[in-house]
Amino acid sequence: MKKNIKLFNEELDSIYIDSFLVNRMESYNHNIPKSNNWFYWKFFNRPVSNGILTCIFNNNRIVGCNSFGDYPLVYNKTKVKSMLSYENFLHPSLQKKGFFKQMIDYTELISKNRAYDLLMVFPNMKSLKSYTKQGWIHQKKYVNYYLKPLFSLKLLFNIFDIKQPFVPNTPLEKNTFNFYNFNSAIYKDVCTSFWSNECLNWRFNEMPQSEYCHVQLDCIESVGRLGKRGELIELQIIYINSKTDKLDFNEFKNVISYFKRTIQPDLISFPMSIYNPYLKTMSRNGFLKLNSNTNFVYKSNSNQNCDKVKISLSGIDFHTY
């Protein structure tokens, strides 16, 4: 069975976007439709390079996708030319036939030709083996979930709702967050994202994919994502931006206090990788460590020891958008 695997061409292939959206929804087995505006916002309206959008075409329909976008990663103030996976799906009718592997191969070839150093993916359990078989590095428990219960009668009466899946709130049409005119702190000897204001505006203001809240204090700002677990309101801390390279954990405590006072959630969470520097302050701020189902794999196009790469991640890096 031969299918056409190639890069999506914005000018020539726009007539196939509807099929992309339909087959994406069927692949994820959910009923959350996306629009053409969402497609262009996600893949072509980013304030950085449009990256790689590998697609499988079959009978004038897009039935699979393996997409990577430029990612603002730095290591000790040096930019790492890296890409993060933006979308992965393959229609159920084509699964387990080798097509997903072919898409990965094609994407890797393009990334090498464009001299990218590092590729990163958060695959589900179905696609995890496809990456590891291709030599991608998978470190178990790379991402953990930290949860802070805010005790109240409501939490007591609904305590078992903590086991319910997190469901994000419906987003507003647009946000008007004004971000600081400084870049995120660069952590020593750890790769970390270095977001520009243009990227933050694109990410959170132009077409929000969840309900977000934003706080700015003297030396720190943060974005939270709002949702529910059963009857419990949860605020996920997904972005932290500090004015200085030296982290002030008291400022982080002030962020938590602000969210408690203004949002009044039942739970505050902070998903992060094992190399996130805020890991040091989780227990002292009342966060409980929970295992996460989030898989993380990466691959280096260089000859360096990529199994020793340390990457600081938080929710902005891997929650769905």
KOLLO-245364 format. One record per residue: residue in one letter; z, y, x of N, C-alpha, C in turn. Coordinates in Angstrom, 1 decimal. Last residue first. Layout:
! KOLLO-245364
   resn      nc3      nc2      nc1     cac3     cac2     cac1      cc3      cc2      cc1
      A        Z        Y        X        Z        Y        X        Z        Y        X
...
END
This chain:
! KOLLO-245364
   resn      nc3      nc2      nc1     cac3     cac2     cac1      cc3      cc2      cc1
      Y     22.6     22.2     -2.2     22.0     23.5     -2.7     20.5     23.3     -2.8
      T     25.5     20.4     -1.6     24.2     20.4     -2.2     23.8     21.8     -2.6
      H     27.2     20.9      1.5     27.3     20.7      0.0     25.9     21.0     -0.6
      F     27.0     21.2      4.3     26.6     20.0      3.7     26.8     19.9      2.2
      D     27.7     23.7      5.4     26.7     22.9      6.1     26.2     21.7      5.2
      I     29.7     24.8      3.9     28.4     25.5      3.9     27.3     24.6      4.5
      G     31.9     23.1      4.5     31.2     22.9      3.3     29.8     23.6      3.2
      S     31.5     22.6      8.1     32.3     22.8      6.9     31.4     22.8      5.7
      L     31.6     21.4     11.5     31.0     21.5     10.2     32.0     21.9      9.2
      S     31.0     21.4     14.9     32.0     21.9     13.9     31.2     22.1     12.6
      I     30.2     18.8     17.0     29.7     19.8     16.0     30.7     20.1     15.0
      K     29.6     17.5     20.1     30.7     17.9     19.2     30.2     19.0     18.3
      V     28.0     14.7     21.5     27.8     16.0     20.9     29.0     16.3     19.9
      K     27.8     12.3     22.6     29.0     13.1     22.9     28.9     14.5     22.3
      D     25.5     11.1     22.1     26.6     10.5     21.4     27.9     11.3     21.7
      C     23.6     12.3     23.7     23.8     12.9     22.4     25.0     12.3     21.6
      N     23.4     13.1     26.7     24.2     12.1     26.0     24.5     12.6     24.6
      Q     19.8     14.0     27.0     21.3     14.2     27.2     22.0     13.2     26.4
      N     17.2     14.2     26.6     17.7     13.0     27.3     19.2     13.1     27.6
      S     16.4     15.4     23.3     16.5     15.5     24.8     17.0     14.2     25.3
      N     16.5     15.2     20.7     15.2     15.0     21.2     15.2     15.1     22.8
      S     19.2     13.6     19.0     18.8     14.6     20.0     17.4     14.2     20.5
      K     20.4     13.3     15.7     19.6     12.7     16.8     19.1     13.9     17.7
      Y     23.0     12.3     13.4     22.2     13.3     14.1     21.4     12.6     15.2
      V     24.7     11.9     10.3     24.0     11.4     11.4     23.2     12.5     12.1
      F     27.4     11.4      8.1     26.7     12.4      8.9     26.0     11.7     10.1
      N     28.5     10.9      4.7     27.9     10.4      6.0     27.2     11.5      6.8
      T     31.2     11.4      2.7     30.1     12.0      3.3     29.7     11.4      4.6
      N     33.4     10.5      1.5     32.2      9.6      1.4     31.0     10.2      2.1
      S     36.5     10.9      3.2     35.3     11.4      2.5     34.2     10.4      2.5
      N     40.0     10.6      2.9     38.8     10.1      3.4     37.6     10.6      2.5
      L     42.2     13.4      3.2     41.6     12.3      2.3     40.3     11.8      3.0
      K     45.1     15.0      4.1     43.9     14.4      4.6     43.4     13.3      3.7
      L     46.5     17.8      2.5     46.5     16.4      2.7     45.2     15.9      3.1
      F     47.9     20.9      3.4     46.7     20.1      3.0     46.9     18.7      3.4
      G     49.9     22.7      4.2     50.1     21.9      3.0     48.9     21.1      2.5
      N     49.6     24.0      6.5     49.4     24.8      5.3     49.4     23.9      4.0
      R     50.0     22.1      8.4     51.0     23.2      8.3     50.8     24.1      7.1
      S     47.7     20.6      8.1     48.9     20.0      7.7     50.0     21.1      7.5
      M     45.6     22.5      9.1     45.6     21.9      7.8     47.0     21.4      7.3
      T     45.3     23.5     11.6     46.2     24.2     10.7     46.3     23.6      9.3
      K     43.4     22.1     13.0     44.7     22.2     13.6     45.7     22.8     12.6
      L     41.0     22.4     11.7     41.7     21.2     11.6     43.1     21.3     12.0
      Y     39.7     24.6     12.5     40.7     24.8     11.5     41.5     23.5     11.2
      P     37.7     23.7     14.3     39.0     24.2     14.9     40.1     24.4     13.8
      N     36.0     20.7     13.7     36.3     22.0     13.2     37.6     22.5     13.7
      Y     35.7     18.1     14.4     35.6     19.1     15.5     35.8     20.5     15.0
      I     35.5     16.5     12.2     36.7     16.3     13.1     36.7     17.3     14.2
      S     34.4     18.7      9.5     34.2     17.7     10.5     35.5     17.6     11.4
      M     35.6     19.3      6.1     35.3     19.7      7.5     35.1     18.5      8.4
      P     36.6     20.7      3.0     35.9     19.6      3.7     35.4     20.1      5.1
      F     39.2     21.8      1.5     38.5     22.2      2.7     37.8     21.0      3.4
      S     40.6     22.9     -1.6     40.2     21.9     -0.6     39.4     22.5      0.5
      I     43.2     23.3     -3.9     42.3     24.0     -2.9     41.9     23.0     -1.9
      L     43.9     23.0     -7.4     43.7     22.4     -6.1     42.9     23.3     -5.2
      D     44.2     24.8     -9.4     45.2     23.7     -9.3     45.1     23.0     -8.0
      P     43.8     28.3     -8.9     43.3     27.0     -9.0     44.5     26.0     -9.0
      Q     43.8     31.3     -9.1     44.8     30.4     -9.7     44.3     29.0     -9.9
      I     42.4     33.4     -8.1     41.7     32.3     -8.8     42.6     31.5     -9.6
      T     44.4     35.1     -7.0     43.3     35.6     -7.8     42.6     34.6     -8.6
      R     46.3     33.5     -5.6     46.7     34.6     -6.5     45.6     35.1     -7.4
      K     44.9     31.6     -4.1     45.9     31.2     -5.1     46.2     32.3     -6.1
      F     43.3     33.3     -2.6     42.7     32.5     -3.6     43.7     32.0     -4.6
      Y     45.3     34.5     -1.0     44.5     35.3     -1.8     43.8     34.5     -2.9
      S     46.4     32.3      0.4     47.3     33.1     -0.6     46.4     33.9     -1.5
      I     44.2     31.6      1.9     44.7     30.7      0.9     45.5     31.4     -0.1
      V     44.0     33.9      3.5     42.9     33.6      2.7     43.4     32.6      1.6
      N     46.4     33.7      4.9     46.3     34.8      4.0     45.1     34.6      3.0
      K     45.9     31.6      6.5     46.9     31.4      5.5     46.8     32.5      4.5
      F     44.0     32.8      8.2     43.6     31.7      7.3     44.6     31.5      6.2
      E     45.7     34.5      9.5     44.7     35.1      8.7     44.2     34.0      7.7
      N     47.1     32.6     11.0     47.9     33.4     10.0     46.9     34.1      9.0
      F     45.3     31.8     12.8     45.6     30.9     11.7     46.5     31.6     10.6
      D     42.8     33.2     14.3     44.1     33.6     13.9     44.5     32.8     12.6
      L     40.8     32.3     17.1     41.2     32.1     15.7     42.6     32.5     15.4
      K     38.8     34.2     19.1     40.2     33.6     19.0     40.6     33.5     17.6
      D     36.5     35.5     18.6     36.4     34.1     19.0     37.8     33.4     18.9
      T     36.8     37.6     15.6     37.0     37.3     17.0     36.8     35.8     17.3
      K     36.4     37.6     12.9     35.9     38.7     13.7     35.9     38.4     15.2
      S     35.3     34.6     11.1     36.4     35.4     11.8     35.7     36.5     12.7
      N     34.6     33.1      8.2     34.0     33.9      9.2     35.1     34.8      9.9
      I     34.0     30.1      6.5     35.0     31.0      7.1     34.4     31.8      8.2
      Y     33.2     28.3      3.6     32.7     29.2      4.7     33.9     30.1      5.1
      I     34.3     26.8      1.7     33.1     26.2      2.3     32.6     27.1      3.4
      I     37.0     25.6     -0.1     36.6     26.6      1.0     35.4     26.0      1.7
      Q     36.9     25.0     -3.5     36.5     24.4     -2.2     36.2     25.5     -1.2
      L     39.1     24.8     -6.0     38.4     25.8     -5.2     38.2     25.1     -3.8
      E     39.4     23.3     -9.2     39.5     23.2     -7.7     38.6     24.3     -7.1
      I     41.3     22.6    -12.0     40.4     23.6    -11.4     40.6     23.4     -9.9
      L     41.5     19.7    -14.0     42.0     20.4    -12.9     41.0     21.4    -12.2
      E     40.5     17.9    -15.8     41.1     19.2    -16.3     41.6     20.1    -15.2
      G     38.2     16.6    -13.6     38.8     16.4    -15.0     39.2     17.8    -15.5
      R     38.0     18.9    -11.4     38.2     17.4    -11.4     38.9     17.1    -12.7
      K     35.6     21.6    -11.1     36.8     20.9    -11.8     36.8     19.5    -11.4
      G     35.0     24.6     -9.2     34.6     23.5    -10.0     35.8     22.8    -10.6
      L     33.7     27.0     -6.8     34.6     26.6     -7.9     34.1     25.5     -8.7
      R     33.9     27.6     -3.4     33.0     27.1     -4.5     34.0     26.6     -5.5
      G     34.4     30.6     -1.4     34.9     29.3     -2.0     33.9     28.9     -3.1
      V     34.2     32.2      1.7     33.5     31.9      0.5     34.1     30.6     -0.1
      S     35.9     34.7      3.6     35.7     33.3      3.2     34.9     33.3      1.9
      E     36.8     36.5      6.6     36.3     36.4      5.3     36.0     35.0      4.9
      I     39.0     38.5      8.7     38.5     37.2      8.3     37.9     37.3      6.9
      C     40.5     40.6      9.3     39.9     40.0     10.4     39.2     38.7     10.0
      D     41.3     41.8      6.7     41.1     42.6      7.9     40.3     41.9      9.0
      L     39.3     40.1      4.3     40.5     40.6      4.7     40.3     41.4      6.0
      Q     37.4     39.2      1.5     37.3     39.8      2.8     38.7     40.4      3.1
      V     36.1     36.5     -0.4     37.3     37.3      0.0     37.0     37.9      1.4
      H     34.4     35.2     -3.2     34.3     35.7     -1.8     35.5     36.6     -1.6
      C     33.2     32.4     -5.0     34.1     33.5     -4.9     34.2     33.9     -3.4
      Y     30.6     30.8     -7.0     31.3     31.1     -5.7     32.2     32.3     -5.9
      E     29.2     28.3     -8.8     30.0     29.5     -8.9     30.8     29.7     -7.6
      S     26.0     27.2     -7.3     27.3     26.9     -7.9     28.0     28.3     -8.2
      Q     23.7     28.3     -6.3     23.6     26.9     -6.9     25.0     26.4     -7.5
      P     22.3     31.5     -6.5     23.5     30.7     -6.3     23.3     29.3     -7.0
      M     20.0     33.1     -5.1     19.9     32.1     -6.2     21.1     31.1     -6.1
      E     21.1     35.3     -3.6     19.8     35.3     -4.2     19.7     34.3     -5.4
      N     23.8     34.8     -2.5     23.5     35.9     -3.5     22.2     35.7     -4.3
      F     24.0     32.6     -0.7     25.0     32.8     -1.8     24.6     33.8     -2.9
      R     21.7     32.5      0.9     22.4     31.3      0.6     23.3     31.5     -0.6
      W     20.8     35.1      1.4     19.9     34.1      0.8     20.7     32.9      0.2
      N     23.1     36.1      2.5     22.6     36.7      1.3     21.7     35.7      0.6
      L     23.2     34.5      4.8     24.3     34.4      3.9     23.8     35.0      2.5
      C     20.8     35.3      6.1     20.9     34.0      5.7     22.1     33.8      4.7
      E     21.5     38.0      6.6     20.3     37.7      5.9     20.4     36.3      5.3
      N     23.7     37.8      8.3     23.9     38.4      7.0     22.7     38.0      6.1
      S     23.7     34.6     10.0     23.3     36.0      9.9     23.6     36.5      8.5
      W     25.9     32.2     11.3     25.1     32.7     10.2     24.9     34.2     10.3
      F     26.1     29.8     13.2     26.2     31.2     13.5     25.3     32.0     12.5
      S     27.8     26.7     13.5     26.8     27.5     12.9     27.1     29.0     13.1
      T     28.6     25.1     16.7     29.0     25.7     15.4     27.9     26.5     14.9
      C     29.6     22.9     19.2     28.5     23.4     18.4     28.9     23.9     17.1
      V     32.1     23.6     21.5     31.8     22.9     20.2     30.6     23.6     19.6
      D     33.0     25.1     23.6     32.7     23.7     23.9     32.4     22.9     22.6
      K     34.7     27.4     21.6     34.4     27.0     22.9     34.1     25.4     22.9
      Y     33.0     28.9     18.8     34.1     28.1     19.3     33.7     27.4     20.7
      I     32.4     32.0     17.7     31.8     30.9     18.5     32.9     30.2     19.1
      A     32.6     33.4     14.5     33.2     33.1     15.8     32.5     32.0     16.4
      S     29.8     34.9     12.9     30.9     34.0     12.9     31.4     33.8     14.3
      N     28.9     38.4     13.3     28.6     37.0     13.2     29.9     36.1     13.3
      F     29.2     41.3     11.2     29.5     40.6     12.4     29.3     39.1     12.2
      N     29.5     42.8      8.8     28.4     43.0      9.8     28.8     42.5     11.2
      Y     30.5     40.8      6.1     30.8     41.6      7.2     29.6     41.7      8.1
      F     28.7     40.9      2.9     29.3     40.2      4.1     29.6     41.1      5.2
      N     29.1     41.3     -0.3     28.8     42.1      0.9     29.5     41.5      2.0
      F     27.8     39.7     -3.2     28.8     39.7     -2.1     28.2     40.5     -0.9
      T     26.7     39.5     -5.7     26.5     40.7     -4.9     27.5     40.8     -3.8
      N     24.7     36.8     -7.2     26.0     37.4     -6.7     25.6     38.7     -5.9
      K     23.0     35.8    -10.2     23.0     36.3     -8.8     24.4     36.8     -8.5
      E     23.7     34.1    -12.3     22.3     34.2    -12.0     22.2     34.8    -10.6
      L     26.4     31.8    -11.5     25.9     33.0    -12.0     24.4     33.2    -11.6
      P     26.5     28.1    -12.0     26.4     29.4    -11.2     26.0     30.6    -12.0
      T     28.9     26.0    -13.4     27.6     26.6    -13.5     27.5     27.9    -12.8
      N     31.1     24.4    -11.0     30.8     25.2    -12.2     29.4     25.7    -12.2
      P     30.9     21.0     -9.8     30.8     22.4     -9.6     30.5     23.2    -10.9
      V     33.1     18.4    -10.0     31.9     18.9    -10.7     31.9     20.4    -10.6
      F     34.4     15.7     -8.2     34.3     17.2     -8.3     33.0     17.6     -9.0
      P     35.6     12.8     -9.9     34.6     13.5     -9.0     34.6     15.0     -9.2
      Q     39.1     12.0    -10.1     37.8     12.3    -10.7     36.9     13.0     -9.7
      K     41.5     11.9     -8.9     40.6     10.9     -8.5     39.2     11.0     -9.2
      I     42.9     14.0    -10.1     42.5     14.2     -8.7     41.5     13.1     -8.3
      D     43.7     13.1    -12.5     42.4     13.7    -12.5     41.9     14.0    -11.0
      F     46.3     12.3    -12.3     45.3     11.3    -12.0     43.9     11.8    -12.0
      I     47.7     14.6    -13.1     47.7     14.2    -11.7     46.6     13.2    -11.4
      N     48.2     16.1    -15.4     46.8     15.6    -15.1     46.6     15.1    -13.7
      F     50.8     16.9    -15.4     50.3     16.1    -16.6     48.9     15.6    -16.3
      L     51.0     18.2    -12.9     51.8     17.1    -13.1     51.3     16.2    -14.3
      L     49.2     20.4    -13.3     48.9     19.4    -12.3     49.7     18.1    -12.5
      K     50.7     21.7    -15.3     49.4     21.3    -15.6     49.0     20.2    -14.6
      L     53.1     22.4    -14.0     53.1     21.4    -15.1     51.7     20.9    -15.4
      S     52.3     22.4    -10.4     52.5     23.1    -11.7     52.6     22.0    -12.8
      F     51.3     22.9     -7.0     52.1     22.1     -8.0     52.5     23.0     -9.2
      L     48.4     22.5     -5.8     49.3     23.7     -6.1     50.1     23.2     -7.3
      P     47.3     20.4     -3.1     47.7     20.6     -4.5     48.6     21.8     -4.7
      K     44.8     20.5     -0.9     46.1     21.2     -1.1     46.4     21.3     -2.6
      L     42.9     18.4      1.1     43.2     18.8     -0.3     44.6     19.4     -0.3
      Y     40.1     17.7      3.0     41.5     18.2      3.0     41.8     18.8      1.7
      Y     38.1     15.2      4.1     38.3     16.1      2.9     39.8     16.4      2.9
      N     35.9     14.7      6.9     37.1     14.4      6.1     37.3     15.5      5.1
      V     33.4     13.4      8.9     33.8     14.4      7.9     34.9     13.9      7.1
      Y     33.4     11.1     10.4     33.1     12.4     11.1     33.5     13.6     10.2
      K     33.7      8.5      9.7     34.8      9.4      9.5     34.6     10.7     10.2
      K     31.6      7.2     12.3     32.3      7.1     11.0     33.4      8.1     11.0
      Q     28.7      8.5     13.5     30.1      8.4     13.8     30.9      8.3     12.5
      H     25.5      7.7     14.3     26.4      7.8     13.1     27.8      7.5     13.6
      I     22.5      8.8     15.6     23.9      8.5     15.9     24.7      8.7     14.6
      W     19.4      7.1     15.2     20.2      8.2     14.9     21.7      7.8     15.1
      G     17.7      5.0     15.5     18.4      5.4     16.7     19.2      6.7     16.5
      Q     16.6      3.9     13.3     15.7      4.7     14.0     16.4      5.4     15.2
      K     18.7      2.8     12.0     17.7      1.9     12.6     16.7      2.6     13.5
      T     20.0      5.0     11.0     20.6      4.4     12.1     19.6      3.4     12.8
      Y     18.2      5.7      8.9     18.3      6.6     10.0     18.9      5.8     11.2
      S     18.4      3.6      7.2     17.0      4.0      7.6     17.1      4.9      8.8
      K     21.0      3.5      6.6     20.5      2.5      7.5     19.1      2.9      8.0
      L     21.2      5.7      4.7     21.9      5.7      6.0     21.3      4.7      7.0
      S     20.2      5.6      2.2     19.3      6.0      3.3     19.9      6.0      4.7
      K     22.3      4.8      0.6     21.0      4.1      0.5     20.1      4.4      1.7
      M     24.4      6.5      1.1     24.5      5.1      1.6     23.2      4.4      1.6
      N     22.9      9.7      2.0     23.7      8.8      1.2     23.6      7.4      1.7
      P     23.1     11.7      5.0     22.4     10.8      4.1     23.4     10.1      3.2
      F     22.8     14.5      6.3     24.0     14.0      5.6     23.4     12.9      4.6
      V     21.6     15.2      9.6     21.4     14.8      8.2     22.7     14.3      7.6
      M     20.0     17.0     12.3     21.2     16.6     11.6     20.9     16.3     10.1
      L     18.6     17.2     15.5     18.3     17.1     14.1     19.6     16.5     13.4
      L     17.9     19.2     18.4     18.9     18.4     17.6     18.5     18.4     16.1
      D     15.8     20.6     19.6     16.7     19.8     20.4     17.6     18.8     19.6
      Y     12.3     21.0     19.1     13.7     21.1     18.6     14.6     20.1     19.4
      A      9.5     21.3     19.8     10.6     21.4     20.8     12.0     21.7     20.2
      R      7.5     20.6     18.2      8.0     22.0     18.0      9.2     22.3     18.9
      N      7.2     18.0     18.7      6.1     18.8     19.0      6.5     20.3     19.0
      K      9.6     17.1     17.6      9.4     17.0     19.0      8.3     17.9     19.5
      S      9.1     17.5     14.9     10.2     18.2     15.5     10.1     18.2     17.0
      I      7.0     15.7     14.4      6.8     17.2     14.3      7.9     17.9     15.0
      L      8.4     13.3     14.8      7.2     13.7     15.7      7.0     15.2     15.6
      E     10.3     13.4     12.8     10.7     13.4     14.2      9.6     13.8     15.1
      T      8.5     13.2     10.5      9.4     14.4     10.7      9.8     14.5     12.2
      Y      7.5     10.6     10.9      6.6     11.8     10.9      7.4     13.0     11.2
      D      9.8      9.0     10.7      9.0      9.0     11.9      8.1     10.2     12.0
      I     10.6      9.6      8.1     11.5     10.0      9.2     10.7     10.0     10.5
      M      8.4      8.5      6.7      8.7      9.9      6.6      9.5     10.4      7.7
      Q      8.7      5.8      7.4      7.5      6.5      7.8      7.7      8.0      7.7
      K     11.1      5.2      6.1     11.1      5.2      7.6      9.9      5.9      8.1
      F     10.2      5.4      3.5     11.2      6.4      3.9     11.2      6.4      5.5
      F      8.5      3.2      3.3      8.0      4.6      3.3      9.0      5.6      3.7
      G      9.4      0.6      3.2      9.1      1.2      4.5      8.6      2.6      4.5
      K     10.3     -0.3      0.9      8.9     -0.7      1.3      8.5     -0.1      2.6
      K     12.5      0.6     -0.4     12.6     -0.7      0.2     11.2     -1.2      0.6
      Q     10.9      2.5     -3.1     12.0      2.2     -2.1     11.9      0.8     -1.6
      L      9.1      3.2     -5.0      8.6      3.0     -3.6      9.7      2.6     -2.6
      S     10.4      3.5     -7.3      9.3      2.6     -7.3      8.8      2.3     -5.9
      P     12.3      5.7     -6.8     12.7      4.3     -6.9     11.6      3.2     -6.8
      H     11.0      8.1     -4.5     11.0      7.6     -5.9     11.4      6.1     -5.9
      L     13.1      9.6     -2.3     12.0      8.7     -2.4     12.1      8.0     -3.8
      F     14.4     12.4     -0.5     14.4     11.5     -1.7     13.1     10.7     -1.6
      N     16.2     15.0      0.9     15.7     13.6      1.1     15.6     12.9     -0.2
      E     16.5     18.2      2.2     16.2     17.4      1.1     15.7     16.1      1.5
      Y     17.3     19.4      4.5     17.5     20.2      3.3     17.2     19.3      2.1
      S     18.9     18.7      7.6     18.1     18.2      6.5     18.4     19.0      5.2
      L     18.6     21.1     10.2     19.4     20.4      9.3     18.6     19.9      8.1
      M     17.8     21.6     13.6     17.4     21.5     12.3     18.4     20.7     11.5
      S     17.9     23.7     16.6     18.3     22.6     15.8     17.8     22.7     14.3
      K     18.4     24.9     19.6     17.3     24.8     18.6     17.4     23.5     17.8
      V     21.2     26.6     20.2     20.7     25.3     20.2     19.6     25.2     19.1
      K     22.0     29.5     22.0     21.4     28.9     20.8     20.9     27.5     21.1
      T     25.2     30.0     23.5     23.8     29.6     23.7     23.2     29.0     22.5
      K     27.8     30.3     23.1     27.0     31.5     23.0     25.5     31.2     23.3
      N     28.7     27.5     23.0     29.1     28.5     24.1     28.2     29.7     24.2
      Y     26.1     26.9     21.0     27.0     26.2     21.9     27.4     27.1     23.0
      V     24.9     27.2     17.6     25.1     27.7     19.0     26.2     26.9     19.7
      L     22.6     27.1     15.0     23.6     26.4     15.8     23.7     27.0     17.2
      P     21.2     27.7     12.3     21.7     28.6     13.3     22.9     28.0     14.2
      Y     18.3     25.7     11.7     19.7     25.8     11.5     20.3     26.7     12.6
      D     15.3     25.2      9.9     16.0     25.8     11.0     17.5     26.0     10.7
      G     15.2     22.2      7.8     15.1     23.6      8.0     15.8     24.1      9.3
      F     13.5     19.3      6.6     14.4     19.9      7.6     14.1     21.4      7.7
      S     12.9     16.7      4.3     12.7     18.1      4.7     13.8     18.6      5.6
      N     11.1     14.4      2.9     12.0     14.5      4.0     11.9     15.8      4.6
      C     10.2     12.9     -0.2     10.3     14.2      0.6     11.4     13.9      1.7
      G      7.9     11.5     -2.7      9.0     11.5     -1.7      9.0     12.7     -0.8
      V      5.8     12.0     -4.3      6.8     10.9     -4.8      7.9     10.8     -3.8
      I      3.7     14.1     -5.7      4.6     14.0     -4.6      5.7     13.1     -5.1
      R      0.4     13.2     -6.9      1.8     13.4     -7.1      2.6     13.3     -5.9
      N     -2.1     12.2     -6.6     -2.0     13.6     -6.9     -0.5     13.9     -7.4
      N     -1.6      9.5     -5.7     -2.3      9.8     -7.0     -2.0     11.2     -7.5
      N      0.9     10.5     -3.7      0.3      9.3     -4.3     -0.3      9.7     -5.6
      F      2.4     11.8     -0.7      1.5     12.0     -1.9      0.9     10.7     -2.3
      I      5.4     12.6      0.7      4.5     11.5      0.4      3.7     11.8     -0.8
      C      6.2     15.3      3.0      6.1     14.7      1.6      5.2     13.5      1.6
      T      8.2     17.4      5.0      7.3     16.2      4.9      7.3     15.6      3.5
      L      8.6     20.3      6.0      8.7     19.7      4.6      7.7     18.5      4.5
      I     10.3     22.1      8.4      9.5     20.9      8.2      9.7     20.4      6.7
      G     10.5     25.6      8.6     10.9     24.3      9.0      9.8     23.2      8.7
      N     10.3     28.3      8.1     10.2     27.4      6.9     10.5     26.0      7.3
      S     12.5     30.4     10.0     11.3     29.6      9.9     11.4     28.6      8.7
      V     14.5     32.5      7.8     14.2     31.9      9.1     12.9     31.1      8.9
      P     15.2     33.3      5.3     15.0     34.4      6.3     14.8     33.8      7.7
      R     13.5     31.3      2.8     14.6     31.5      3.8     14.2     32.6      4.8
      N     11.5     30.8      1.1     12.0     32.1      1.1     13.2     32.3      2.0
      F     10.8     28.1      1.1      9.8     29.1      1.7     10.4     30.5      1.7
      F     12.7     26.3      0.1     11.8     25.9      1.2     11.0     27.0      1.8
      K     14.3     27.7     -1.9     14.9     26.7     -0.9     14.0     26.5      0.3
      W     12.5     29.3     -3.3     13.7     29.9     -2.7     14.2     28.9     -1.6
      Y     10.6     27.4     -4.2     10.2     28.4     -3.2     11.4     29.1     -2.6
      F     12.3     25.9     -5.9     11.6     25.3     -4.9     11.2     26.3     -3.8
      W     13.3     27.8     -7.8     14.2     27.1     -6.9     13.5     26.5     -5.7
      N     10.9     28.4     -9.1     11.5     29.4     -8.3     12.5     28.9     -7.3
      N     10.4     26.0    -10.3      9.5     26.4     -9.2     10.1     27.5     -8.4
      S     13.7     24.4    -10.9     12.5     25.2    -11.2     11.6     25.4    -10.0
      K     15.3     21.4    -11.8     15.2     22.5    -10.9     13.8     23.2    -11.3
      P     17.7     19.6    -14.0     16.3     20.1    -13.6     16.4     21.3    -12.7
      I     19.6     17.1    -14.0     19.8     18.5    -13.6     18.5     19.0    -13.1
      N     20.2     14.4    -14.6     19.4     15.3    -15.5     19.7     16.7    -15.2
      H     19.7     11.8    -12.1     20.5     12.8    -12.9     19.6     13.7    -13.7
      N     18.6     10.2    -10.0     19.2      9.6    -11.3     20.1     10.6    -11.9
      Y     17.2     10.9     -7.9     18.7     11.2     -7.8     19.4     10.6     -9.1
      S     14.7     10.3     -8.8     15.2      9.6     -7.6     16.7      9.7     -7.5
      E     14.3     12.0    -10.9     14.3     10.6    -11.2     14.9      9.8    -10.0
      M     14.2     14.4     -9.5     15.3     14.2    -10.5     15.4     12.7    -10.8
      R     11.9     14.0     -7.9     13.2     14.3     -7.3     14.4     14.0     -8.2
      N     10.0     13.9     -9.8     10.3     12.7     -9.1     11.6     12.8     -8.3
      V     10.0     16.6    -10.8     10.3     15.4    -11.7     10.7     14.2    -10.9
      L      9.4     18.0     -8.5     10.7     18.3     -9.2     11.0     17.1    -10.1
      F      6.9     17.1     -7.8      8.0     17.0     -6.8      9.3     17.1     -7.6
      S      5.4     17.8    -10.0      5.7     16.4     -9.7      6.8     16.2     -8.7
      D      5.4     20.6     -9.6      6.1     20.0    -10.8      6.3     18.5    -10.6
      I      4.0     20.9     -7.2      5.4     21.1     -7.2      6.1     20.5     -8.4
      Y      1.3     20.6     -6.9      2.0     19.4     -7.0      3.6     19.6     -7.1
      I      0.1     23.0     -6.6     -0.2     22.4     -7.9      0.7     21.1     -8.0
      S      0.6     23.7     -3.9      1.5     24.2     -5.0      1.3     23.6     -6.3
      D     -1.0     22.9     -1.8     -0.2     21.8     -2.5      0.7     22.4     -3.6
      L     -2.2     25.0     -0.5     -3.0     24.0     -1.0     -2.3     23.0     -2.0
      E     -0.2     26.8      0.3     -1.4     27.3     -0.4     -2.1     26.2     -1.1
      E      1.8     25.2      1.6      2.2     26.2      0.5      1.0     26.6     -0.3
      N      1.7     21.9      2.2      1.0     23.2      2.5      1.2     24.1      1.3
      F      3.9     19.6      3.6      3.5     20.3      2.4      2.9     21.6      2.8
      L      2.7     17.2      5.9      3.5     18.4      5.6      2.9     19.1      4.4
      K      2.3     13.7      4.8      1.9     14.9      5.5      2.8     16.1      5.2
      I      1.1     10.7      3.9      2.3     11.4      4.4      1.9     12.5      5.2
      N     -0.3      8.8      1.4     -0.6     10.0      2.3      0.7     10.7      2.7
      K     -0.1      5.3      1.5      0.2      6.6      0.9     -0.1      7.6      1.9
      K     -1.1      2.0      0.9     -1.2      3.2      1.7     -1.0      4.4      1.0
      M      0.0     -1.2      0.9      0.0      0.0      0.0      0.0      1.2      0.9
END
